[in-house]
């Protein structure tokens, strides 16, 4: 029996398309924080995608390689530090945040320093500027 292609059945799955991009990126970064804290930066990236609830294609669209994902995790930590400072956090609170990020990111810094030393220097300078403002 021929099908009427002019009136296709509506799909039961909706595809949010580009609207999901920001949500997927945020989910991937949240998952990467957790996976890297638990298993280190050598953890399978498929674990990050699975924990984020997205496919590996989405992961690689946002982060073409492991170092790009790791750099984004570190940058997000620096963004959080800057936001805490702008919100009026005191120096002990900021140092606690830096310490927490350092503990969660064991191995992250080594990977970035080895692969992208210039990027690490830029992030270091941002952290130094936040802390210097609280002298």
N, CA, C and O atoms as CSV, one atom per row, in Angstrom:
chain,resi,resn,atom,element,x,y,z
A,1,UNK,N,N,0.839,-1.176,0.000
A,1,UNK,CA,C,0.000,0.000,0.000
A,1,UNK,C,C,0.884,1.240,0.000
A,1,UNK,O,O,1.766,1.353,0.851
A,2,UNK,N,N,0.680,2.168,-0.920
A,2,UNK,CA,C,1.511,3.360,-0.980
A,2,UNK,C,C,1.242,4.266,0.218
A,2,UNK,O,O,0.143,4.299,0.770
A,3,UNK,N,N,2.277,4.994,0.595
A,3,UNK,CA,C,2.120,5.936,1.707
A,3,UNK,C,C,1.990,7.339,1.162
A,3,UNK,O,O,2.533,7.660,0.106
A,4,UNK,N,N,1.280,8.160,1.874
A,4,UNK,CA,C,1.097,9.554,1.486
A,4,UNK,C,C,2.246,10.371,2.076
A,4,UNK,O,O,2.261,10.676,3.269
A,5,UNK,N,N,3.195,10.715,1.228
A,5,UNK,CA,C,4.367,11.465,1.713
A,5,UNK,C,C,4.056,12.941,1.957
A,5,UNK,O,O,4.849,13.636,2.593
A,6,UNK,N,N,2.961,13.413,1.483
A,6,UNK,CA,C,2.616,14.818,1.714
A,6,UNK,C,C,2.105,15.053,3.131
A,6,UNK,O,O,2.054,16.191,3.596
A,7,UNK,N,N,1.728,13.976,3.815
A,7,UNK,CA,C,1.234,14.103,5.176
A,7,UNK,C,C,1.940,13.085,6.063
A,7,UNK,O,O,1.333,12.103,6.491
A,8,UNK,N,N,3.238,13.320,6.343
A,8,UNK,CA,C,3.962,12.342,7.163
A,8,UNK,C,C,3.434,12.334,8.582
A,8,UNK,O,O,2.911,13.332,9.080
A,9,UNK,N,N,3.581,11.185,9.222
A,9,UNK,CA,C,3.174,11.069,10.620
A,9,UNK,C,C,4.063,11.953,11.479
A,9,UNK,O,O,5.276,11.989,11.270
A,10,UNK,N,N,3.505,12.646,12.413
A,10,UNK,CA,C,4.347,13.457,13.298
A,10,UNK,C,C,5.241,12.560,14.146
A,10,UNK,O,O,4.830,11.495,14.605
A,11,UNK,N,N,6.427,13.002,14.334
A,11,UNK,CA,C,7.388,12.254,15.135
A,11,UNK,C,C,7.038,12.375,16.606
A,11,UNK,O,O,6.608,13.430,17.072
A,12,UNK,N,N,7.229,11.278,17.330
A,12,UNK,CA,C,7.007,11.339,18.771
A,12,UNK,C,C,8.220,11.902,19.489
A,12,UNK,O,O,8.120,12.328,20.639
A,13,UNK,N,N,9.380,11.908,18.812
A,13,UNK,CA,C,10.595,12.512,19.378
A,13,UNK,C,C,10.756,13.905,18.806
A,13,UNK,O,O,10.634,14.110,17.598
A,14,UNK,N,N,11.028,14.850,19.667
A,14,UNK,CA,C,11.281,16.197,19.160
A,14,UNK,C,C,12.774,16.430,19.153
A,14,UNK,O,O,13.496,15.980,20.043
A,15,UNK,N,N,13.214,17.121,18.162
A,15,UNK,CA,C,14.626,17.446,18.032
A,15,UNK,C,C,14.781,18.925,18.335
A,15,UNK,O,O,14.374,19.759,17.527
A,16,UNK,N,N,15.360,19.274,19.480
A,16,UNK,CA,C,15.482,20.688,19.828
A,16,UNK,C,C,16.496,21.426,18.971
A,16,UNK,O,O,16.555,22.655,19.002
A,17,UNK,N,N,17.300,20.688,18.202
A,17,UNK,CA,C,18.257,21.299,17.285
A,17,UNK,C,C,19.241,22.206,17.985
A,17,UNK,O,O,19.724,21.895,19.074
A,18,UNK,N,N,19.541,23.342,17.349
A,18,UNK,CA,C,20.556,24.245,17.908
A,18,UNK,C,C,20.221,24.779,19.291
A,18,UNK,O,O,21.121,25.185,20.026
A,19,UNK,N,N,18.959,24.786,19.656
A,19,UNK,CA,C,18.577,25.277,20.978
A,19,UNK,C,C,19.192,24.438,22.092
A,19,UNK,O,O,19.361,24.918,23.213
A,20,UNK,N,N,19.525,23.197,21.789
A,20,UNK,CA,C,20.095,22.311,22.804
A,20,UNK,C,C,21.597,22.502,22.970
A,20,UNK,O,O,22.177,21.965,23.914
A,21,UNK,N,N,22.233,23.242,22.091
A,21,UNK,CA,C,23.694,23.350,22.108
A,21,UNK,C,C,24.237,23.866,23.443
A,21,UNK,O,O,25.148,23.268,24.015
A,22,UNK,N,N,23.690,24.953,23.928
A,22,UNK,CA,C,24.193,25.513,25.198
A,22,UNK,C,C,23.924,24.560,26.352
A,22,UNK,O,O,24.769,24.389,27.231
A,23,UNK,N,N,22.750,23.939,26.351
A,23,UNK,CA,C,22.407,22.982,27.402
A,23,UNK,C,C,23.342,21.772,27.355
A,23,UNK,O,O,23.789,21.292,28.397
A,24,UNK,N,N,23.635,21.282,26.159
A,24,UNK,CA,C,24.539,20.137,26.017
A,24,UNK,C,C,25.946,20.496,26.471
A,24,UNK,O,O,26.600,19.699,27.143
A,25,UNK,N,N,26.419,21.687,26.112
A,25,UNK,CA,C,27.771,22.104,26.513
A,25,UNK,C,C,27.865,22.191,28.039
A,25,UNK,O,O,28.839,21.731,28.635
A,26,UNK,N,N,26.853,22.779,28.659
A,26,UNK,CA,C,26.848,22.885,30.123
A,26,UNK,C,C,26.822,21.497,30.768
A,26,UNK,O,O,27.520,21.254,31.752
A,27,UNK,N,N,26.022,20.596,30.216
A,27,UNK,CA,C,25.946,19.227,30.757
A,27,UNK,C,C,27.275,18.512,30.588
A,27,UNK,O,O,27.699,17.771,31.475
A,28,UNK,N,N,27.933,18.726,29.461
A,28,UNK,CA,C,29.239,18.091,29.225
A,28,UNK,C,C,30.284,18.612,30.209
A,28,UNK,O,O,31.082,17.834,30.732
A,29,UNK,N,N,30.286,19.910,30.463
A,29,UNK,CA,C,31.258,20.459,31.412
A,29,UNK,C,C,30.991,19.964,32.834
A,29,UNK,O,O,31.924,19.637,33.567
A,30,UNK,N,N,29.733,19.911,33.215
A,30,UNK,CA,C,29.398,19.393,34.545
A,30,UNK,C,C,29.839,17.934,34.667
A,30,UNK,O,O,30.413,17.533,35.679
A,31,UNK,N,N,29.569,17.156,33.640
A,31,UNK,CA,C,29.966,15.750,33.648
A,31,UNK,C,C,31.484,15.614,33.662
A,31,UNK,O,O,32.023,14.764,34.371
A,32,UNK,N,N,32.174,16.440,32.889
A,32,UNK,CA,C,33.641,16.375,32.840
A,32,UNK,C,C,34.239,16.689,34.209
A,32,UNK,O,O,35.187,16.027,34.633
A,33,UNK,N,N,33.699,17.688,34.903
A,33,UNK,CA,C,34.180,17.990,36.260
A,33,UNK,C,C,34.105,16.732,37.121
A,33,UNK,O,O,35.072,16.374,37.792
A,34,UNK,N,N,32.969,16.074,37.098
A,34,UNK,CA,C,32.764,14.895,37.944
A,34,UNK,C,C,33.634,13.722,37.507
A,34,UNK,O,O,34.287,13.095,38.342
A,35,UNK,N,N,33.653,13.418,36.222
A,35,UNK,CA,C,34.422,12.276,35.727
A,35,UNK,C,C,35.911,12.487,35.957
A,35,UNK,O,O,36.601,11.568,36.399
A,36,UNK,N,N,36.417,13.678,35.665
A,36,UNK,CA,C,37.844,13.936,35.858
A,36,UNK,C,C,38.213,13.913,37.337
A,36,UNK,O,O,39.303,13.466,37.694
A,37,UNK,N,N,37.315,14.392,38.204
A,37,UNK,CA,C,37.586,14.350,39.650
A,37,UNK,C,C,37.633,12.906,40.139
A,37,UNK,O,O,38.438,12.570,41.007
A,38,UNK,N,N,36.774,12.052,39.587
A,38,UNK,CA,C,36.718,10.651,40.014
A,38,UNK,C,C,37.817,9.795,39.403
A,38,UNK,O,O,38.406,8.956,40.084
A,39,UNK,N,N,38.097,10.007,38.111
A,39,UNK,CA,C,38.954,9.075,37.371
A,39,UNK,C,C,40.164,9.703,36.708
A,39,UNK,O,O,40.953,8.997,36.081
A,40,UNK,N,N,40.331,11.007,36.830
A,40,UNK,CA,C,41.460,11.680,36.194
A,40,UNK,C,C,41.163,12.022,34.743
A,40,UNK,O,O,40.149,11.609,34.181
A,41,UNK,N,N,42.067,12.783,34.156
A,41,UNK,CA,C,41.842,13.272,32.797
A,41,UNK,C,C,42.011,12.195,31.737
A,41,UNK,O,O,41.688,12.424,30.572
A,42,UNK,N,N,42.508,11.030,32.115
A,42,UNK,CA,C,42.640,9.933,31.155
A,42,UNK,C,C,41.361,9.105,31.059
A,42,UNK,O,O,41.305,8.138,30.300
A,43,UNK,N,N,40.340,9.475,31.818
A,43,UNK,CA,C,39.066,8.744,31.780
A,43,UNK,C,C,38.516,8.758,30.361
A,43,UNK,O,O,38.733,9.723,29.628
A,44,UNK,N,N,37.815,7.717,29.967
A,44,UNK,CA,C,37.243,7.688,28.616
A,44,UNK,C,C,36.263,8.849,28.414
A,44,UNK,O,O,35.414,9.112,29.265
A,45,UNK,N,N,36.393,9.527,27.294
A,45,UNK,CA,C,35.482,10.629,27.012
A,45,UNK,C,C,34.055,10.127,26.826
A,45,UNK,O,O,33.100,10.883,27.002
A,46,UNK,N,N,33.912,8.862,26.472
A,46,UNK,CA,C,32.567,8.290,26.374
A,46,UNK,C,C,31.874,8.334,27.744
A,46,UNK,O,O,30.650,8.444,27.813
A,47,UNK,N,N,32.641,8.249,28.820
A,47,UNK,CA,C,32.069,8.353,30.166
A,47,UNK,C,C,31.512,9.753,30.409
A,47,UNK,O,O,30.475,9.918,31.051
A,48,UNK,N,N,32.208,10.750,29.893
A,48,UNK,CA,C,31.738,12.129,30.033
A,48,UNK,C,C,30.431,12.306,29.257
A,48,UNK,O,O,29.464,12.858,29.781
A,49,UNK,N,N,30.408,11.840,28.017
A,49,UNK,CA,C,29.206,11.981,27.189
A,49,UNK,C,C,28.026,11.241,27.818
A,49,UNK,O,O,26.916,11.770,27.884
A,50,UNK,N,N,28.271,10.027,28.272
A,50,UNK,CA,C,27.205,9.218,28.888
A,50,UNK,C,C,26.654,9.918,30.130
A,50,UNK,O,O,25.439,10.006,30.305
A,51,UNK,N,N,27.541,10.416,30.988
A,51,UNK,CA,C,27.092,11.088,32.216
A,51,UNK,C,C,26.327,12.365,31.889
A,51,UNK,O,O,25.413,12.749,32.618
A,52,UNK,N,N,26.699,13.021,30.799
A,52,UNK,CA,C,26.013,14.253,30.387
A,52,UNK,C,C,24.676,13.970,29.707
A,52,UNK,O,O,23.848,14.867,29.547
A,53,UNK,N,N,24.473,12.713,29.307
A,53,UNK,CA,C,23.231,12.358,28.633
A,53,UNK,C,C,23.196,12.764,27.178
A,53,UNK,O,O,22.127,12.986,26.611
A,54,UNK,N,N,24.390,12.863,26.562
A,54,UNK,CA,C,24.469,13.223,25.144
A,54,UNK,C,C,25.319,12.188,24.421
A,54,UNK,O,O,26.003,11.384,25.054
A,55,UNK,N,N,25.274,12.212,23.116
A,55,UNK,CA,C,26.100,11.316,22.328
A,55,UNK,C,C,27.515,11.845,22.190
A,55,UNK,O,O,27.787,13.018,22.445
A,56,UNK,N,N,28.409,10.959,21.781
A,56,UNK,CA,C,29.797,11.371,21.609
A,56,UNK,C,C,29.940,12.415,20.508
A,56,UNK,O,O,30.861,13.231,20.545
A,57,UNK,N,N,29.044,12.396,19.536
A,57,UNK,CA,C,29.078,13.417,18.486
A,57,UNK,C,C,28.905,14.809,19.063
A,57,UNK,O,O,29.584,15.748,18.646
A,58,UNK,N,N,28.002,14.943,20.018
A,58,UNK,CA,C,27.804,16.245,20.676
A,58,UNK,C,C,29.054,16.659,21.430
A,58,UNK,O,O,29.457,17.822,21.394
A,59,UNK,N,N,29.669,15.697,22.116
A,59,UNK,CA,C,30.894,16.007,22.855
A,59,UNK,C,C,31.952,16.562,21.907
A,59,UNK,O,O,32.560,17.596,22.185
A,60,UNK,N,N,32.170,15.870,20.779
A,60,UNK,CA,C,33.226,16.295,19.856
A,60,UNK,C,C,32.858,17.548,19.068
A,60,UNK,O,O,33.751,18.235,18.571
A,61,UNK,N,N,31.572,17.867,18.937
A,61,UNK,CA,C,31.198,19.139,18.312
A,61,UNK,C,C,31.605,20.312,19.201
A,61,UNK,O,O,32.029,21.360,18.713
A,62,UNK,N,N,31.472,20.120,20.503
A,62,UNK,CA,C,31.826,21.197,21.438
A,62,UNK,C,C,33.316,21.200,21.783
A,62,UNK,O,O,33.923,22.260,21.939
A,63,UNK,N,N,33.895,20.012,21.900
A,63,UNK,CA,C,35.282,19.876,22.341
A,63,UNK,C,C,35.968,18.876,21.412
A,63,UNK,O,O,35.829,17.668,21.600
A,64,UNK,N,N,36.703,19.361,20.417
A,64,UNK,CA,C,37.259,18.469,19.398
A,64,UNK,C,C,38.288,17.463,19.904
A,64,UNK,O,O,38.566,16.469,19.234
A,65,UNK,N,N,38.855,17.717,21.086
A,65,UNK,CA,C,39.817,16.769,21.645
A,65,UNK,C,C,39.799,16.870,23.168
A,65,UNK,O,O,39.177,17.767,23.738
A,66,UNK,N,N,40.477,15.953,23.799
A,66,UNK,CA,C,40.516,15.876,25.261
A,66,UNK,C,C,41.038,17.174,25.879
A,66,UNK,O,O,40.484,17.665,26.863
A,67,UNK,N,N,42.098,17.721,25.303
A,67,UNK,CA,C,42.698,18.920,25.887
A,67,UNK,C,C,41.731,20.102,25.818
A,67,UNK,O,O,41.708,20.934,26.726
A,68,UNK,N,N,40.931,20.186,24.751
A,68,UNK,CA,C,39.940,21.265,24.663
A,68,UNK,C,C,38.921,21.159,25.786
A,68,UNK,O,O,38.519,22.172,26.359
A,69,UNK,N,N,38.506,19.952,26.101
A,69,UNK,CA,C,37.551,19.739,27.193
A,69,UNK,C,C,38.191,20.067,28.536
A,69,UNK,O,O,37.579,20.730,29.373
A,70,UNK,N,N,39.396,19.613,28.737
A,70,UNK,CA,C,40.100,19.883,29.997
A,70,UNK,C,C,40.313,21.383,30.165
A,70,UNK,O,O,40.120,21.914,31.259
A,71,UNK,N,N,40.706,22.069,29.103
A,71,UNK,CA,C,40.911,23.523,29.171
A,71,UNK,C,C,39.607,24.234,29.525
A,71,UNK,O,O,39.612,25.194,30.296
A,72,UNK,N,N,38.497,23.770,28.968
A,72,UNK,CA,C,37.199,24.380,29.272
A,72,UNK,C,C,36.828,24.176,30.738
A,72,UNK,O,O,36.236,25.063,31.353
A,73,UNK,N,N,37.169,23.025,31.302
A,73,UNK,CA,C,36.911,22.756,32.717
A,73,UNK,C,C,37.705,23.738,33.581
A,73,UNK,O,O,37.161,24.326,34.517
A,74,UNK,N,N,38.968,23.911,33.272
A,74,UNK,CA,C,39.808,24.839,34.048
A,74,UNK,C,C,39.306,26.265,33.878
A,74,UNK,O,O,39.239,27.021,34.847
A,75,UNK,N,N,38.953,26.635,32.652
A,75,UNK,CA,C,38.452,27.989,32.428
A,75,UNK,C,C,37.154,28.228,33.209
A,75,UNK,O,O,36.945,29.314,33.748
A,76,UNK,N,N,36.304,27.235,33.268
A,76,UNK,CA,C,35.071,27.368,34.046
A,76,UNK,C,C,35.387,27.585,35.527
A,76,UNK,O,O,34.700,28.352,36.201
A,77,UNK,N,N,36.421,26.916,36.031
A,77,UNK,CA,C,36.841,27.121,37.425
A,77,UNK,C,C,37.312,28.557,37.636
A,77,UNK,O,O,36.988,29.174,38.651
A,78,UNK,N,N,38.068,29.087,36.690
A,78,UNK,CA,C,38.554,30.467,36.800
A,78,UNK,C,C,37.376,31.441,36.719
A,78,UNK,O,O,37.334,32.428,37.453
A,79,UNK,N,N,36.420,31.164,35.829
A,79,UNK,CA,C,35.217,31.997,35.741
A,79,UNK,C,C,34.486,32.020,37.084
A,79,UNK,O,O,34.022,33.075,37.518
A,80,UNK,N,N,34.382,30.868,37.742
A,80,UNK,CA,C,33.711,30.786,39.044
A,80,UNK,C,C,34.452,31.609,40.092
A,80,UNK,O,O,33.830,32.263,40.930
A,81,UNK,N,N,35.770,31.574,40.043
A,81,UNK,CA,C,36.576,32.365,40.976
A,81,UNK,C,C,36.352,33.856,40.743
A,81,UNK,O,O,36.175,34.619,41.693
A,82,UNK,N,N,36.359,34.265,39.478
A,82,UNK,CA,C,36.126,35.677,39.166
A,82,UNK,C,C,34.721,36.114,39.594
A,82,UNK,O,O,34.543,37.222,40.101
A,83,UNK,N,N,33.737,35.255,39.394
A,83,UNK,CA,C,32.368,35.587,39.783
A,83,UNK,C,C,32.247,35.709,41.305
A,83,UNK,O,O,31.567,36.603,41.807
A,84,UNK,N,N,32.904,34.816,42.028
A,84,UNK,CA,C,32.876,34.892,43.494
A,84,UNK,C,C,33.519,36.181,43.978
A,84,UNK,O,O,33.025,36.815,44.911
A,85,UNK,N,N,34.617,36.569,43.348
A,85,UNK,CA,C,35.289,37.808,43.721
A,85,UNK,C,C,34.399,39.011,43.438
A,85,UNK,O,O,34.281,39.912,44.268
A,86,UNK,N,N,33.774,39.021,42.263
A,86,UNK,CA,C,32.897,40.135,41.893
A,86,UNK,C,C,31.691,40.222,42.826
A,86,UNK,O,O,31.139,41.303,43.035
A,87,UNK,N,N,31.284,39.082,43.386
A,87,UNK,CA,C,30.142,39.056,44.316
A,87,UNK,C,C,30.547,39.445,45.729
A,87,UNK,O,O,29.708,39.475,46.630
A,88,UNK,N,N,31.837,39.745,45.933
A,88,UNK,CA,C,32.287,40.214,47.235
A,88,UNK,C,C,32.858,39.165,48.156
A,88,UNK,O,O,32.967,39.401,49.359
A,89,UNK,N,N,33.223,38.018,47.631
A,89,UNK,CA,C,33.810,36.976,48.482
A,89,UNK,C,C,35.111,37.486,49.096
A,89,UNK,O,O,35.873,38.208,48.454
A,90,UNK,N,N,35.347,37.105,50.323
A,90,UNK,CA,C,36.574,37.482,51.019
A,90,UNK,C,C,37.707,36.559,50.591
A,90,UNK,O,O,37.472,35.489,50.030
A,91,UNK,N,N,38.930,36.981,50.860
A,91,UNK,CA,C,40.113,36.219,50.454
A,91,UNK,C,C,40.091,34.774,50.956
A,91,UNK,O,O,40.402,33.877,50.174
A,92,UNK,N,N,39.740,34.497,52.220
A,92,UNK,CA,C,39.716,33.086,52.651
A,92,UNK,C,C,38.752,32.225,51.823
A,92,UNK,O,O,39.046,31.072,51.507
A,93,UNK,N,N,37.611,32.802,51.482
A,93,UNK,CA,C,36.649,32.065,50.653
A,93,UNK,C,C,37.219,31.810,49.251
A,93,UNK,O,O,37.059,30.720,48.702
A,94,UNK,N,N,37.879,32.811,48.682
A,94,UNK,CA,C,38.480,32.647,47.359
A,94,UNK,C,C,39.587,31.603,47.388
A,94,UNK,O,O,39.692,30.779,46.480
A,95,UNK,N,N,40.412,31.635,48.427
A,95,UNK,CA,C,41.480,30.639,48.542
A,95,UNK,C,C,40.900,29.235,48.723
A,95,UNK,O,O,41.455,28.261,48.214
A,96,UNK,N,N,39.791,29.133,49.443
A,96,UNK,CA,C,39.117,27.845,49.579
A,96,UNK,C,C,38.623,27.330,48.235
A,96,UNK,O,O,38.705,26.136,47.949
A,97,UNK,N,N,38.112,28.235,47.417
A,97,UNK,CA,C,37.644,27.855,46.088
A,97,UNK,C,C,38.811,27.397,45.213
A,97,UNK,O,O,38.709,26.392,44.509
A,98,UNK,N,N,39.911,28.134,45.260
A,98,UNK,CA,C,41.103,27.744,44.496
A,98,UNK,C,C,41.582,26.372,44.953
A,98,UNK,O,O,41.935,25.529,44.128
A,99,UNK,N,N,41.595,26.148,46.255
A,99,UNK,CA,C,42.047,24.864,46.793
A,99,UNK,C,C,41.120,23.733,46.350
A,99,UNK,O,O,41.594,22.665,45.961
A,100,UNK,N,N,39.815,23.954,46.405
A,100,UNK,CA,C,38.856,22.928,45.974
A,100,UNK,C,C,39.043,22.597,44.505
A,100,UNK,O,O,39.032,21.428,44.118
A,101,UNK,N,N,39.215,23.625,43.689
A,101,UNK,CA,C,39.433,23.390,42.260
A,101,UNK,C,C,40.731,22.623,42.027
A,101,UNK,O,O,40.787,21.742,41.169
A,102,UNK,N,N,41.757,22.949,42.775
A,102,UNK,CA,C,43.037,22.251,42.612
A,102,UNK,C,C,42.911,20.780,42.995
A,102,UNK,O,O,43.458,19.912,42.313
A,103,UNK,N,N,42.203,20.498,44.067
A,103,UNK,CA,C,42.029,19.112,44.506
A,103,UNK,C,C,41.216,18.322,43.480
A,103,UNK,O,O,41.543,17.177,43.168
A,104,UNK,N,N,40.155,18.941,42.959
A,104,UNK,CA,C,39.321,18.269,41.969
A,104,UNK,C,C,40.030,18.091,40.631
A,104,UNK,O,O,39.657,17.225,39.839
A,105,UNK,N,N,41.031,18.891,40.384
A,105,UNK,CA,C,41.656,18.913,39.066
A,105,UNK,C,C,43.037,18.282,39.029
A,105,UNK,O,O,43.878,18.675,38.221
A,106,UNK,N,N,43.275,17.319,39.887
A,106,UNK,CA,C,44.568,16.641,39.875
A,106,UNK,C,C,44.794,16.061,38.483
A,106,UNK,O,O,43.931,15.366,37.947
A,107,UNK,N,N,45.926,16.342,37.915
A,107,UNK,CA,C,46.241,15.843,36.579
A,107,UNK,C,C,45.829,16.793,35.474
A,107,UNK,O,O,46.397,16.753,34.383
A,108,UNK,N,N,44.858,17.643,35.735
A,108,UNK,CA,C,44.384,18.568,34.712
A,108,UNK,C,C,45.470,19.565,34.351
A,108,UNK,O,O,45.743,19.798,33.174
A,109,UNK,N,N,46.080,20.145,35.351
A,109,UNK,CA,C,47.097,21.163,35.111
A,109,UNK,C,C,48.273,20.578,34.346
A,109,UNK,O,O,48.775,21.205,33.413
A,110,UNK,N,N,48.721,19.387,34.727
A,110,UNK,CA,C,49.834,18.767,34.016
A,110,UNK,C,C,49.533,18.602,32.533
A,110,UNK,O,O,50.381,18.885,31.686
A,111,UNK,N,N,48.334,18.145,32.223
A,111,UNK,CA,C,47.959,17.945,30.830
A,111,UNK,C,C,47.956,19.261,30.068
A,111,UNK,O,O,48.441,19.322,28.939
A,112,UNK,N,N,47.416,20.312,30.671
A,112,UNK,CA,C,47.353,21.598,29.986
A,112,UNK,C,C,48.720,22.252,29.854
A,112,UNK,O,O,49.029,22.838,28.816
A,113,UNK,N,N,49.532,22.159,30.880
A,113,UNK,CA,C,50.868,22.760,30.811
A,113,UNK,C,C,51.671,22.102,29.702
A,113,UNK,O,O,52.398,22.769,28.967
A,114,UNK,N,N,51.534,20.798,29.588
A,114,UNK,CA,C,52.259,20.056,28.562
A,114,UNK,C,C,51.766,20.405,27.163
A,114,UNK,O,O,52.572,20.549,26.244
A,115,UNK,N,N,50.470,20.540,26.992
A,115,UNK,CA,C,49.904,20.730,25.664
A,115,UNK,C,C,49.708,22.195,25.285
A,115,UNK,O,O,49.909,22.570,24.130
A,116,UNK,N,N,49.319,23.021,26.250
A,116,UNK,CA,C,48.990,24.422,25.946
A,116,UNK,C,C,49.529,25.347,27.030
A,116,UNK,O,O,48.753,25.919,27.795
A,117,UNK,N,N,50.843,25.500,27.104
A,117,UNK,CA,C,51.398,26.310,28.196
A,117,UNK,C,C,50.937,27.763,28.160
A,117,UNK,O,O,50.754,28.371,29.215
A,118,UNK,N,N,50.747,28.332,26.976
A,118,UNK,CA,C,50.295,29.719,26.895
A,118,UNK,C,C,48.918,29.913,27.500
A,118,UNK,O,O,48.664,30.916,28.167
A,119,UNK,N,N,48.032,28.961,27.272
A,119,UNK,CA,C,46.676,29.035,27.818
A,119,UNK,C,C,46.715,28.943,29.344
A,119,UNK,O,O,45.974,29.644,30.032
A,120,UNK,N,N,47.578,28.081,29.863
A,120,UNK,CA,C,47.701,27.957,31.321
A,120,UNK,C,C,48.245,29.237,31.929
A,120,UNK,O,O,47.811,29.637,33.009
A,121,UNK,N,N,49.188,29.890,31.257
A,121,UNK,CA,C,49.717,31.147,31.774
A,121,UNK,C,C,48.635,32.221,31.816
A,121,UNK,O,O,48.585,33.020,32.751
A,122,UNK,N,N,47.777,32.238,30.809
A,122,UNK,CA,C,46.676,33.205,30.781
A,122,UNK,C,C,45.714,32.950,31.942
A,122,UNK,O,O,45.279,33.889,32.608
A,123,UNK,N,N,45.385,31.690,32.181
A,123,UNK,CA,C,44.484,31.358,33.292
A,123,UNK,C,C,45.141,31.664,34.633
A,123,UNK,O,O,44.482,32.144,35.555
A,124,UNK,N,N,46.441,31.386,34.742
A,124,UNK,CA,C,47.174,31.705,35.975
A,124,UNK,C,C,47.105,33.200,36.255
A,124,UNK,O,O,46.897,33.611,37.396
A,125,UNK,N,N,47.279,34.017,35.216
A,125,UNK,CA,C,47.245,35.464,35.384
A,125,UNK,C,C,45.867,35.954,35.824
A,125,UNK,O,O,45.761,36.906,36.597
A,126,UNK,N,N,44.816,35.305,35.331
A,126,UNK,CA,C,43.462,35.675,35.750
A,126,UNK,C,C,43.255,35.369,37.231
A,126,UNK,O,O,42.667,36.170,37.958
A,127,UNK,N,N,43.733,34.222,37.672
A,127,UNK,CA,C,43.620,33.858,39.091
A,127,UNK,C,C,44.434,34.829,39.938
A,127,UNK,O,O,43.968,35.280,40.984
A,128,UNK,N,N,45.636,35.149,39.498
A,128,UNK,CA,C,46.497,36.073,40.233
A,128,UNK,C,C,45.836,37.451,40.351
A,128,UNK,O,O,45.930,38.092,41.397
A,129,UNK,N,N,45.180,37.902,39.306
A,129,UNK,CA,C,44.512,39.204,39.346
A,129,UNK,C,C,43.372,39.218,40.370
A,129,UNK,O,O,43.186,40.201,41.087
A,130,UNK,N,N,42.616,38.126,40.431
A,130,UNK,CA,C,41.530,38.041,41.421
A,130,UNK,C,C,42.108,38.091,42.825
A,130,UNK,O,O,41.624,38.839,43.675
A,131,UNK,N,N,43.132,37.304,43.067
A,131,UNK,CA,C,43.711,37.259,44.423
A,131,UNK,C,C,44.415,38.558,44.786
A,131,UNK,O,O,44.372,38.974,45.943
A,132,UNK,N,N,45.063,39.207,43.820
A,132,UNK,CA,C,45.760,40.473,44.077
A,132,UNK,C,C,44.786,41.578,44.470
A,132,UNK,O,O,45.133,42.481,45.231
A,133,UNK,N,N,43.592,41.501,43.958
A,133,UNK,CA,C,42.580,42.514,44.278
A,133,UNK,C,C,42.126,42.428,45.730
A,133,UNK,O,O,41.432,43.322,46.214
A,134,UNK,N,N,42.505,41.374,46.421
A,134,UNK,CA,C,42.077,41.167,47.810
A,134,UNK,C,C,43.226,41.288,48.803
A,134,UNK,O,O,43.150,40.745,49.905
A,135,UNK,N,N,44.257,41.972,48.437
A,135,UNK,CA,C,45.385,42.167,49.355
A,135,UNK,C,C,45.041,43.101,50.462
A,135,UNK,O,O,45.878,43.375,51.323
